[in-house]
Amino acid sequence: MAVPARRTSTAKKAKRRGHIKLDMPNMSACPNCGEMKKNHHVCGSCGHYAGKEVVNKEV
């Protein structure tokens, strides 16, 4: 069975994993209220999606 001769250093490991990272979700401004929202999701502040009110936000 093969055994590594030396421990892999942190720098070597980090260089190998350079493409593994967290990405910010794509955000766009809501055309109704202007708040930032995720693309293809209902706006959390006004409840509009594709120009129509789909969630009633009255409190």
PQR file of N, CA, C, O and H, with PARSE charges and radii, in Angstrom:
ATOM      1  N   MET A   1       0.853  -1.180   0.000 -0.4000 1.5000
ATOM      2  CA  MET A   1       0.000   0.000   0.000 -0.0000 2.0000
ATOM      3  C   MET A   1       0.897   1.240   0.000  0.5500 1.7000
ATOM      4  O   MET A   1       1.885   1.308   0.730 -0.5500 1.4000
ATOM      5  N   ALA A   2       0.536   2.206  -0.824 -0.4000 1.5000
ATOM      6  CA  ALA A   2       1.331   3.424  -0.918 -0.0000 2.0000
ATOM      7  C   ALA A   2       1.063   4.335   0.270  0.5500 1.7000
ATOM      8  O   ALA A   2      -0.080   4.506   0.693 -0.5500 1.4000
ATOM      9  H   ALA A   2      -0.267   2.151  -1.417  0.4000 1.0000
ATOM     10  N   VAL A   3       2.124   4.911   0.797 -0.4000 1.5000
ATOM     11  CA  VAL A   3       2.026   5.833   1.926 -0.0000 2.0000
ATOM     12  C   VAL A   3       2.767   7.109   1.535  0.5500 1.7000
ATOM     13  O   VAL A   3       3.881   7.030   1.017 -0.5500 1.4000
ATOM     14  H   VAL A   3       3.052   4.772   0.453  0.4000 1.0000
ATOM     15  N   PRO A   4       2.178   8.287   1.769 -0.5600 1.5000
ATOM     16  CA  PRO A   4       2.872   9.530   1.429  0.2800 2.0000
ATOM     17  C   PRO A   4       4.171   9.666   2.223  0.5500 1.7000
ATOM     18  O   PRO A   4       4.205   9.410   3.427 -0.5500 1.4000
ATOM     19  N   ALA A   5       5.225  10.068   1.541 -0.4000 1.5000
ATOM     20  CA  ALA A   5       6.513  10.225   2.203 -0.0000 2.0000
ATOM     21  C   ALA A   5       6.510  11.433   3.129  0.5500 1.7000
ATOM     22  O   ALA A   5       7.121  11.397   4.197 -0.5500 1.4000
ATOM     23  H   ALA A   5       5.197  10.277   0.564  0.4000 1.0000
ATOM     24  N   ARG A   6       5.830  12.501   2.731 -0.4000 1.5000
ATOM     25  CA  ARG A   6       5.782  13.713   3.541 -0.0000 2.0000
ATOM     26  C   ARG A   6       4.348  14.211   3.638  0.5500 1.7000
ATOM     27  O   ARG A   6       3.498  13.916   2.797 -0.5500 1.4000
ATOM     28  H   ARG A   6       5.333  12.530   1.863  0.4000 1.0000
ATOM     29  N   ARG A   7       4.116  14.968   4.687 -0.4000 1.5000
ATOM     30  CA  ARG A   7       2.807  15.584   4.874 -0.0000 2.0000
ATOM     31  C   ARG A   7       2.611  16.669   3.822  0.5500 1.7000
ATOM     32  O   ARG A   7       3.542  17.419   3.529 -0.5500 1.4000
ATOM     33  H   ARG A   7       4.806  15.208   5.370  0.4000 1.0000
ATOM     34  N   THR A   8       1.409  16.763   3.249 -0.4000 1.5000
ATOM     35  CA  THR A   8       1.106  17.822   2.287 -0.0000 2.0000
ATOM     36  C   THR A   8       0.984  19.139   3.029  0.5500 1.7000
ATOM     37  O   THR A   8       0.223  19.251   3.990 -0.5500 1.4000
ATOM     38  H   THR A   8       0.653  16.155   3.487  0.4000 1.0000
ATOM     39  N   SER A   9       1.733  20.134   2.583 -0.4000 1.5000
ATOM     40  CA  SER A   9       1.720  21.422   3.271 -0.0000 2.0000
ATOM     41  C   SER A   9       0.405  22.158   3.022  0.5500 1.7000
ATOM     42  O   SER A   9      -0.316  21.863   2.069 -0.5500 1.4000
ATOM     43  H   SER A   9       2.351  20.044   1.802  0.4000 1.0000
ATOM     44  N   THR A  10       0.110  23.112   3.889 -0.4000 1.5000
ATOM     45  CA  THR A  10      -1.114  23.905   3.760 -0.0000 2.0000
ATOM     46  C   THR A  10      -1.110  24.713   2.466  0.5500 1.7000
ATOM     47  O   THR A  10      -2.144  24.827   1.808 -0.5500 1.4000
ATOM     48  H   THR A  10       0.696  23.352   4.663  0.4000 1.0000
ATOM     49  N   ALA A  11       0.035  25.271   2.097 -0.4000 1.5000
ATOM     50  CA  ALA A  11       0.125  26.067   0.871 -0.0000 2.0000
ATOM     51  C   ALA A  11      -0.129  25.205  -0.368  0.5500 1.7000
ATOM     52  O   ALA A  11      -0.827  25.625  -1.290 -0.5500 1.4000
ATOM     53  H   ALA A  11       0.875  25.178   2.632  0.4000 1.0000
ATOM     54  N   LYS A  12       0.437  24.011  -0.382 -0.4000 1.5000
ATOM     55  CA  LYS A  12       0.241  23.103  -1.517 -0.0000 2.0000
ATOM     56  C   LYS A  12      -1.227  22.697  -1.633  0.5500 1.7000
ATOM     57  O   LYS A  12      -1.783  22.627  -2.729 -0.5500 1.4000
ATOM     58  H   LYS A  12       1.005  23.670   0.367  0.4000 1.0000
ATOM     59  N   LYS A  13      -1.837  22.433  -0.486 -0.4000 1.5000
ATOM     60  CA  LYS A  13      -3.239  22.054  -0.463 -0.0000 2.0000
ATOM     61  C   LYS A  13      -4.111  23.214  -0.948  0.5500 1.7000
ATOM     62  O   LYS A  13      -5.060  23.001  -1.703 -0.5500 1.4000
ATOM     63  H   LYS A  13      -1.386  22.491   0.405  0.4000 1.0000
ATOM     64  N   ALA A  14      -3.795  24.437  -0.520 -0.4000 1.5000
ATOM     65  CA  ALA A  14      -4.578  25.616  -0.901 -0.0000 2.0000
ATOM     66  C   ALA A  14      -4.454  25.903  -2.393  0.5500 1.7000
ATOM     67  O   ALA A  14      -5.427  26.317  -3.024 -0.5500 1.4000
ATOM     68  H   ALA A  14      -3.025  24.610   0.093  0.4000 1.0000
ATOM     69  N   LYS A  15      -3.267  25.688  -2.965 -0.4000 1.5000
ATOM     70  CA  LYS A  15      -3.089  25.897  -4.405 -0.0000 2.0000
ATOM     71  C   LYS A  15      -3.901  24.891  -5.209  0.5500 1.7000
ATOM     72  O   LYS A  15      -4.443  25.226  -6.262 -0.5500 1.4000
ATOM     73  H   LYS A  15      -2.477  25.351  -2.453  0.4000 1.0000
ATOM     74  N   ARG A  16      -3.983  23.684  -4.725 -0.4000 1.5000
ATOM     75  CA  ARG A  16      -4.747  22.651  -5.409 -0.0000 2.0000
ATOM     76  C   ARG A  16      -6.247  22.940  -5.334  0.5500 1.7000
ATOM     77  O   ARG A  16      -6.992  22.622  -6.260 -0.5500 1.4000
ATOM     78  H   ARG A  16      -3.543  23.411  -3.870  0.4000 1.0000
ATOM     79  N   ARG A  17      -6.679  23.538  -4.235 -0.4000 1.5000
ATOM     80  CA  ARG A  17      -8.100  23.805  -4.033 -0.0000 2.0000
ATOM     81  C   ARG A  17      -8.462  25.258  -4.366  0.5500 1.7000
ATOM     82  O   ARG A  17      -9.421  25.793  -3.810 -0.5500 1.4000
ATOM     83  H   ARG A  17      -6.073  23.796  -3.483  0.4000 1.0000
ATOM     84  N   GLY A  18      -7.727  25.884  -5.242 -0.4000 1.5000
ATOM     85  CA  GLY A  18      -7.950  27.292  -5.562 -0.0000 2.0000
ATOM     86  C   GLY A  18      -9.287  27.580  -6.206  0.5500 1.7000
ATOM     87  O   GLY A  18      -9.794  28.697  -6.101 -0.5500 1.4000
ATOM     88  H   GLY A  18      -6.948  25.449  -5.694  0.4000 1.0000
ATOM     89  N   HIS A  19      -9.872  26.591  -6.877 -0.4000 1.5000
ATOM     90  CA  HIS A  19     -11.148  26.813  -7.559 -0.0000 2.0000
ATOM     91  C   HIS A  19     -12.348  26.571  -6.650  0.5500 1.7000
ATOM     92  O   HIS A  19     -13.481  26.870  -7.027 -0.5500 1.4000
ATOM     93  H   HIS A  19      -9.460  25.684  -6.963  0.4000 1.0000
ATOM     94  N   ILE A  20     -12.108  26.030  -5.450 -0.4000 1.5000
ATOM     95  CA  ILE A  20     -13.197  25.763  -4.516 -0.0000 2.0000
ATOM     96  C   ILE A  20     -13.396  27.009  -3.658  0.5500 1.7000
ATOM     97  O   ILE A  20     -12.546  27.336  -2.829 -0.5500 1.4000
ATOM     98  H   ILE A  20     -11.187  25.787  -5.144  0.4000 1.0000
ATOM     99  N   LYS A  21     -14.498  27.695  -3.853 -0.4000 1.5000
ATOM    100  CA  LYS A  21     -14.743  28.927  -3.113 -0.0000 2.0000
ATOM    101  C   LYS A  21     -16.247  29.187  -3.044  0.5500 1.7000
ATOM    102  O   LYS A  21     -17.030  28.581  -3.775 -0.5500 1.4000
ATOM    103  H   LYS A  21     -15.188  27.430  -4.526  0.4000 1.0000
ATOM    104  N   LEU A  22     -16.628  30.086  -2.165 -0.4000 1.5000
ATOM    105  CA  LEU A  22     -18.023  30.499  -2.070 -0.0000 2.0000
ATOM    106  C   LEU A  22     -18.298  31.583  -3.088  0.5500 1.7000
ATOM    107  O   LEU A  22     -17.475  32.476  -3.291 -0.5500 1.4000
ATOM    108  H   LEU A  22     -15.992  30.579  -1.571  0.4000 1.0000
ATOM    109  N   ASP A  23     -19.453  31.509  -3.729 -0.4000 1.5000
ATOM    110  CA  ASP A  23     -19.856  32.525  -4.696 -0.0000 2.0000
ATOM    111  C   ASP A  23     -21.059  33.283  -4.153  0.5500 1.7000
ATOM    112  O   ASP A  23     -21.919  32.713  -3.482 -0.5500 1.4000
ATOM    113  H   ASP A  23     -20.121  30.784  -3.564  0.4000 1.0000
ATOM    114  N   MET A  24     -21.103  34.557  -4.449 -0.4000 1.5000
ATOM    115  CA  MET A  24     -22.266  35.353  -4.095 -0.0000 2.0000
ATOM    116  C   MET A  24     -23.404  35.016  -5.052  0.5500 1.7000
ATOM    117  O   MET A  24     -23.160  34.833  -6.245 -0.5500 1.4000
ATOM    118  H   MET A  24     -20.404  35.020  -4.994  0.4000 1.0000
ATOM    119  N   PRO A  25     -24.634  34.930  -4.566 -0.5600 1.5000
ATOM    120  CA  PRO A  25     -25.748  34.660  -5.474  0.2800 2.0000
ATOM    121  C   PRO A  25     -25.977  35.855  -6.397  0.5500 1.7000
ATOM    122  O   PRO A  25     -25.731  36.999  -6.013 -0.5500 1.4000
ATOM    123  N   ASN A  26     -26.443  35.588  -7.604 -0.4000 1.5000
ATOM    124  CA  ASN A  26     -26.738  36.663  -8.543 -0.0000 2.0000
ATOM    125  C   ASN A  26     -27.914  37.462  -8.010  0.5500 1.7000
ATOM    126  O   ASN A  26     -28.975  36.912  -7.715 -0.5500 1.4000
ATOM    127  H   ASN A  26     -26.642  34.660  -7.916  0.4000 1.0000
ATOM    128  N   MET A  27     -27.711  38.759  -7.891 -0.4000 1.5000
ATOM    129  CA  MET A  27     -28.742  39.632  -7.341 -0.0000 2.0000
ATOM    130  C   MET A  27     -29.107  40.680  -8.392  0.5500 1.7000
ATOM    131  O   MET A  27     -28.272  41.082  -9.204 -0.5500 1.4000
ATOM    132  H   MET A  27     -26.849  39.205  -8.131  0.4000 1.0000
ATOM    133  N   SER A  28     -30.362  41.113  -8.361 -0.4000 1.5000
ATOM    134  CA  SER A  28     -30.808  42.178  -9.248 -0.0000 2.0000
ATOM    135  C   SER A  28     -31.809  43.038  -8.491  0.5500 1.7000
ATOM    136  O   SER A  28     -32.387  42.603  -7.495 -0.5500 1.4000
ATOM    137  H   SER A  28     -31.040  40.787  -7.702  0.4000 1.0000
ATOM    138  N   ALA A  29     -32.005  44.248  -8.966 -0.4000 1.5000
ATOM    139  CA  ALA A  29     -32.945  45.169  -8.320 -0.0000 2.0000
ATOM    140  C   ALA A  29     -34.371  44.808  -8.721  0.5500 1.7000
ATOM    141  O   ALA A  29     -34.644  44.515  -9.885 -0.5500 1.4000
ATOM    142  H   ALA A  29     -31.535  44.601  -9.775  0.4000 1.0000
ATOM    143  N   CYS A  30     -35.266  44.833  -7.757 -0.4000 1.5000
ATOM    144  CA  CYS A  30     -36.687  44.576  -8.031 -0.0000 2.0000
ATOM    145  C   CYS A  30     -37.238  45.746  -8.840  0.5500 1.7000
ATOM    146  O   CYS A  30     -37.062  46.896  -8.439 -0.5500 1.4000
ATOM    147  H   CYS A  30     -35.045  45.071  -6.811  0.4000 1.0000
ATOM    148  N   PRO A  31     -37.898  45.486  -9.962 -0.5600 1.5000
ATOM    149  CA  PRO A  31     -38.433  46.602 -10.762  0.2800 2.0000
ATOM    150  C   PRO A  31     -39.573  47.350 -10.071  0.5500 1.7000
ATOM    151  O   PRO A  31     -39.866  48.489 -10.433 -0.5500 1.4000
ATOM    152  N   ASN A  32     -40.220  46.728  -9.084 -0.4000 1.5000
ATOM    153  CA  ASN A  32     -41.337  47.365  -8.398 -0.0000 2.0000
ATOM    154  C   ASN A  32     -40.877  48.279  -7.268  0.5500 1.7000
ATOM    155  O   ASN A  32     -41.287  49.437  -7.201 -0.5500 1.4000
ATOM    156  H   ASN A  32     -39.982  45.803  -8.790  0.4000 1.0000
ATOM    157  N   CYS A  33     -40.005  47.752  -6.358 -0.4000 1.5000
ATOM    158  CA  CYS A  33     -39.627  48.533  -5.174 -0.0000 2.0000
ATOM    159  C   CYS A  33     -38.157  48.939  -5.158  0.5500 1.7000
ATOM    160  O   CYS A  33     -37.783  49.835  -4.402 -0.5500 1.4000
ATOM    161  H   CYS A  33     -39.671  46.811  -6.412  0.4000 1.0000
ATOM    162  N   GLY A  34     -37.307  48.299  -5.980 -0.4000 1.5000
ATOM    163  CA  GLY A  34     -35.901  48.662  -6.044 -0.0000 2.0000
ATOM    164  C   GLY A  34     -35.000  47.910  -5.089  0.5500 1.7000
ATOM    165  O   GLY A  34     -33.786  48.109  -5.119 -0.5500 1.4000
ATOM    166  H   GLY A  34     -37.611  47.572  -6.595  0.4000 1.0000
ATOM    167  N   GLU A  35     -35.550  47.048  -4.236 -0.4000 1.5000
ATOM    168  CA  GLU A  35     -34.743  46.252  -3.307 -0.0000 2.0000
ATOM    169  C   GLU A  35     -33.971  45.182  -4.086  0.5500 1.7000
ATOM    170  O   GLU A  35     -34.402  44.737  -5.150 -0.5500 1.4000
ATOM    171  H   GLU A  35     -36.537  46.886  -4.211  0.4000 1.0000
ATOM    172  N   MET A  36     -32.821  44.778  -3.534 -0.4000 1.5000
ATOM    173  CA  MET A  36     -32.055  43.710  -4.162 -0.0000 2.0000
ATOM    174  C   MET A  36     -32.703  42.370  -3.849  0.5500 1.7000
ATOM    175  O   MET A  36     -33.090  42.109  -2.710 -0.5500 1.4000
ATOM    176  H   MET A  36     -32.471  45.139  -2.670  0.4000 1.0000
ATOM    177  N   LYS A  37     -32.821  41.514  -4.874 -0.4000 1.5000
ATOM    178  CA  LYS A  37     -33.417  40.192  -4.700 -0.0000 2.0000
ATOM    179  C   LYS A  37     -32.673  39.200  -5.559  0.5500 1.7000
ATOM    180  O   LYS A  37     -31.990  39.590  -6.507 -0.5500 1.4000
ATOM    181  H   LYS A  37     -32.507  41.726  -5.799  0.4000 1.0000
ATOM    182  N   LYS A  38     -32.794  37.914  -5.244 -0.4000 1.5000
ATOM    183  CA  LYS A  38     -32.191  36.872  -6.060 -0.0000 2.0000
ATOM    184  C   LYS A  38     -32.920  36.806  -7.392  0.5500 1.7000
ATOM    185  O   LYS A  38     -34.128  37.035  -7.463 -0.5500 1.4000
ATOM    186  H   LYS A  38     -33.348  37.598  -4.474  0.4000 1.0000
ATOM    187  N   ASN A  39     -32.170  36.487  -8.458 -0.4000 1.5000
ATOM    188  CA  ASN A  39     -32.789  36.332  -9.769 -0.0000 2.0000
ATOM    189  C   ASN A  39     -33.761  35.151  -9.751  0.5500 1.7000
ATOM    190  O   ASN A  39     -33.486  34.128  -9.124 -0.5500 1.4000
ATOM    191  H   ASN A  39     -31.190  36.301  -8.401  0.4000 1.0000
ATOM    192  N   HIS A  40     -34.885  35.291 -10.432 -0.4000 1.5000
ATOM    193  CA  HIS A  40     -35.913  34.252 -10.573 -0.0000 2.0000
ATOM    194  C   HIS A  40     -36.534  33.877  -9.236  0.5500 1.7000
ATOM    195  O   HIS A  40     -36.982  32.743  -9.068 -0.5500 1.4000
ATOM    196  H   HIS A  40     -35.108  36.122 -10.941  0.4000 1.0000
ATOM    197  N   HIS A  41     -36.572  34.808  -8.274 -0.4000 1.5000
ATOM    198  CA  HIS A  41     -37.214  34.594  -6.987 -0.0000 2.0000
ATOM    199  C   HIS A  41     -38.188  35.738  -6.723  0.5500 1.7000
ATOM    200  O   HIS A  41     -38.039  36.829  -7.274 -0.5500 1.4000
ATOM    201  H   HIS A  41     -36.208  35.729  -8.410  0.4000 1.0000
ATOM    202  N   VAL A  42     -39.185  35.482  -5.878 -0.4000 1.5000
ATOM    203  CA  VAL A  42     -40.139  36.514  -5.475 -0.0000 2.0000
ATOM    204  C   VAL A  42     -39.414  37.518  -4.593  0.5500 1.7000
ATOM    205  O   VAL A  42     -38.597  37.135  -3.755 -0.5500 1.4000
ATOM    206  H   VAL A  42     -39.305  34.596  -5.431  0.4000 1.0000
ATOM    207  N   CYS A  43     -39.708  38.809  -4.777 -0.4000 1.5000
ATOM    208  CA  CYS A  43     -39.097  39.857  -3.963 -0.0000 2.0000
ATOM    209  C   CYS A  43     -39.573  39.702  -2.521  0.5500 1.7000
ATOM    210  O   CYS A  43     -40.770  39.582  -2.264 -0.5500 1.4000
ATOM    211  H   CYS A  43     -40.371  39.121  -5.457  0.4000 1.0000
ATOM    212  N   GLY A  44     -38.634  39.707  -1.593 -0.4000 1.5000
ATOM    213  CA  GLY A  44     -38.968  39.518  -0.185 -0.0000 2.0000
ATOM    214  C   GLY A  44     -39.610  40.717   0.466  0.5500 1.7000
ATOM    215  O   GLY A  44     -40.271  40.575   1.495 -0.5500 1.4000
ATOM    216  H   GLY A  44     -37.661  39.805  -1.802  0.4000 1.0000
ATOM    217  N   SER A  45     -39.434  41.901  -0.105 -0.4000 1.5000
ATOM    218  CA  SER A  45     -39.978  43.089   0.551 -0.0000 2.0000
ATOM    219  C   SER A  45     -41.351  43.489   0.017  0.5500 1.7000
ATOM    220  O   SER A  45     -42.180  43.988   0.778 -0.5500 1.4000
ATOM    221  H   SER A  45     -38.897  42.017  -0.941  0.4000 1.0000
ATOM    222  N   CYS A  46     -41.607  43.283  -1.266 -0.4000 1.5000
ATOM    223  CA  CYS A  46     -42.908  43.709  -1.806 -0.0000 2.0000
ATOM    224  C   CYS A  46     -43.760  42.550  -2.316  0.5500 1.7000
ATOM    225  O   CYS A  46     -44.959  42.731  -2.525 -0.5500 1.4000
ATOM    226  H   CYS A  46     -40.933  42.878  -1.884  0.4000 1.0000
ATOM    227  N   GLY A  47     -43.177  41.356  -2.525 -0.4000 1.5000
ATOM    228  CA  GLY A  47     -43.961  40.187  -2.934 -0.0000 2.0000
ATOM    229  C   GLY A  47     -44.283  40.125  -4.409  0.5500 1.7000
ATOM    230  O   GLY A  47     -45.197  39.399  -4.799 -0.5500 1.4000
ATOM    231  H   GLY A  47     -42.202  41.209  -2.355  0.4000 1.0000
ATOM    232  N   HIS A  48     -43.557  40.868  -5.254 -0.4000 1.5000
ATOM    233  CA  HIS A  48     -43.815  40.854  -6.694 -0.0000 2.0000
ATOM    234  C   HIS A  48     -42.865  39.897  -7.404  0.5500 1.7000
ATOM    235  O   HIS A  48     -41.725  39.701  -6.984 -0.5500 1.4000
ATOM    236  H   HIS A  48     -42.815  41.457  -4.937  0.4000 1.0000
ATOM    237  N   TYR A  49     -43.362  39.303  -8.494 -0.4000 1.5000
ATOM    238  CA  TYR A  49     -42.536  38.465  -9.361 -0.0000 2.0000
ATOM    239  C   TYR A  49     -43.070  38.611 -10.778  0.5500 1.7000
ATOM    240  O   TYR A  49     -44.268  38.446 -11.008 -0.5500 1.4000
ATOM    241  H   TYR A  49     -44.289  39.463  -8.836  0.4000 1.0000
ATOM    242  N   ALA A  50     -42.200  38.918 -11.725 -0.4000 1.5000
ATOM    243  CA  ALA A  50     -42.541  39.069 -13.147 -0.0000 2.0000
ATOM    244  C   ALA A  50     -43.642  40.103 -13.349  0.5500 1.7000
ATOM    245  O   ALA A  50     -44.521  39.923 -14.191 -0.5500 1.4000
ATOM    246  H   ALA A  50     -41.227  39.052 -11.539  0.4000 1.0000
ATOM    247  N   GLY A  51     -43.593  41.183 -12.576 -0.4000 1.5000
ATOM    248  CA  GLY A  51     -44.546  42.272 -12.746 -0.0000 2.0000
ATOM    249  C   GLY A  51     -45.898  42.049 -12.099  0.5500 1.7000
ATOM    250  O   GLY A  51     -46.787  42.887 -12.247 -0.5500 1.4000
ATOM    251  H   GLY A  51     -42.879  41.329 -11.892  0.4000 1.0000
ATOM    252  N   LYS A  52     -46.085  40.934 -11.377 -0.4000 1.5000
ATOM    253  CA  LYS A  52     -47.357  40.643 -10.728 -0.0000 2.0000
ATOM    254  C   LYS A  52     -47.141  40.439  -9.244  0.5500 1.7000
ATOM    255  O   LYS A  52     -46.085  39.968  -8.820 -0.5500 1.4000
ATOM    256  H   LYS A  52     -45.363  40.253 -11.257  0.4000 1.0000
ATOM    257  N   GLU A  53     -48.157  40.801  -8.441 -0.4000 1.5000
ATOM    258  CA  GLU A  53     -48.076  40.564  -6.997 -0.0000 2.0000
ATOM    259  C   GLU A  53     -48.484  39.117  -6.731  0.5500 1.7000
ATOM    260  O   GLU A  53     -49.626  38.737  -6.994 -0.5500 1.4000
ATOM    261  H   GLU A  53     -49.015  41.184  -8.785  0.4000 1.0000
ATOM    262  N   VAL A  54     -47.579  38.322  -6.223 -0.4000 1.5000
ATOM    263  CA  VAL A  54     -47.886  36.916  -5.951 -0.0000 2.0000
ATOM    264  C   VAL A  54     -47.994  36.633  -4.469  0.5500 1.7000
ATOM    265  O   VAL A  54     -48.616  35.645  -4.076 -0.5500 1.4000
ATOM    266  H   VAL A  54     -46.651  38.630  -6.009  0.4000 1.0000
ATOM    267  N   VAL A  55     -47.397  37.488  -3.622 -0.4000 1.5000
ATOM    268  CA  VAL A  55     -47.499  37.342  -2.181 -0.0000 2.0000
ATOM    269  C   VAL A  55     -47.997  38.666  -1.619  0.5500 1.7000
ATOM    270  O   VAL A  55     -47.406  39.716  -1.866 -0.5500 1.4000
ATOM    271  H   VAL A  55     -46.892  38.291  -3.940  0.4000 1.0000
ATOM    272  N   ASN A  56     -49.093  38.610  -0.857 -0.4000 1.5000
ATOM    273  CA  ASN A  56     -49.653  39.809  -0.255 -0.0000 2.0000
ATOM    274  C   ASN A  56     -48.856  40.125   0.999  0.5500 1.7000
ATOM    275  O   ASN A  56     -48.823  39.315   1.926 -0.5500 1.4000
ATOM    276  H   ASN A  56     -49.574  37.756  -0.656  0.4000 1.0000
ATOM    277  N   LYS A  57     -48.205  41.298   1.050 -0.4000 1.5000
ATOM    278  CA  LYS A  57     -47.335  41.669   2.160 -0.0000 2.0000
ATOM    279  C   LYS A  57     -48.003  42.627   3.147  0.5500 1.7000
ATOM    280  O   LYS A  57     -47.299  43.347   3.855 -0.5500 1.4000
ATOM    281  H   LYS A  57     -48.231  41.956   0.297  0.4000 1.0000
ATOM    282  N   GLU A  58     -49.319  42.659   3.217 -0.4000 1.5000
ATOM    283  CA  GLU A  58     -49.994  43.545   4.172 -0.0000 2.0000
ATOM    284  C   GLU A  58     -49.864  42.970   5.580  0.5500 1.7000
ATOM    285  O   GLU A  58     -50.017  41.767   5.790 -0.5500 1.4000
ATOM    286  H   GLU A  58     -49.890  42.074   2.641  0.4000 1.0000
ATOM    287  N   VAL A  59     -49.580  43.846   6.535 -0.4000 1.5000
ATOM    288  CA  VAL A  59     -49.411  43.407   7.916 -0.0000 2.0000
ATOM    289  C   VAL A  59     -50.485  43.977   8.787  0.5500 1.7000
ATOM    290  O   VAL A  59     -50.508  43.716   9.990 -0.5500 1.4000
ATOM    291  H   VAL A  59     -49.456  44.823   6.365  0.4000 1.0000
TER
END
